[in-house]
Amino acid sequence: MEQNKGLRRRELAVEEESRALDFLLEKVKGKSRNAVKNLLTHRQVLVDGVVVTRHDTPLLPGQRVVILPPGAPAPADLPFPICYEDDWLLAIEKPAGLLAVASDAERQRTAYRMVLEHQRAKDEGAQLHVVHRLDQDTSGLLLFAKSREIREQLQKDWETAVQERVYAAVVSGAPKEREGVVRSFLKETKTHLVYSTGDPRGKEAITEYQVKKSANGYSLLELYLHTGRKNQIRVHMKDLGCPVVGDRKYGGEKSPIGRLCLHAGRLTFTHPVTGETVSLTSRRPRDFNRLFREAEG
């Protein structure tokens, strides 16, 4: 079988309607028809970042075709969905249990590393920068910038650019009031435990909550963050006397579903480049419903 040795990575723009094999035969010079077919067979062709193998894959004007050299890794399917992407930003739905960025104990298996490798398989010069963070055990929306400049701009304007940050949480018990606001100043101990204080030298934290349903000793809360402090929700739920289920660090009981019951479900912000309003949504984990099912049935 003829090999495509010496073939370098190429990026090609589609200018008129075509089919994958016809397009490649026209663009890849000096190779036999079988060698060009092998590019598809060996998963070396990406169309707008997606591997294609069919000879008759339709191509449309404006699409981008990348030809990978032999042995280069094609982008693997991520174990979580990309829910938003444009030329400047990318957002994923991070699963619970996965670090957002590297820690002293784990440097490779992180959401950041997985997405970066996925992007660099499509574009070897791709950059990725974390805009905000989620705790390892919290699931939901995680936003990245594709350049340092965009990240810095977003972070600088974060409090004014972000219009909504909404979380879902299952907590133990039920708050006395069906809705309310928890406000405190947060400080952190040397052992990285965050706590509420009345000392205004701490960082002000404001969390608004609404109880959506209660059953089986649990309540489902919708939480609106007016500030974004480290462990803010977890501390404020403890302050309410209703710690997040699975949050052993802040007084929560062991989770019957094996995870911290906290999910970043909605993020609405002003796009730093286009100025448009971007609203991202991640559905509440189905596992949360298991905690209420018995009473509902």
Secondary structure, 3 states (H helix, E strand, C coil): CCCCCCCCCEEEECCCCEEHHHHHHHHCCCCCHHHHHHHHHCCCEEECCEECCCCCCEECCCCEEEECCCCCCCCCCCCCCEEEECCCEEEEEECCCCECCCCCCCCCCEHHHHHHHHHHHHCCCCCCEECCCCCCCCEEEEEEECCHHHHHHHHHCHHHHEEEEEEEEEEECCCCCCEEEEEEEEEECCCCCEEEECCCCCEEEEEEEEEEEEECCEEEEEEEECCCCCCHHHHHHHHHCCCECCCHHHCCCCCCCCCCCEEEEEEEEECCCCCCEEEEECCCCHHHHHHHHHHHC
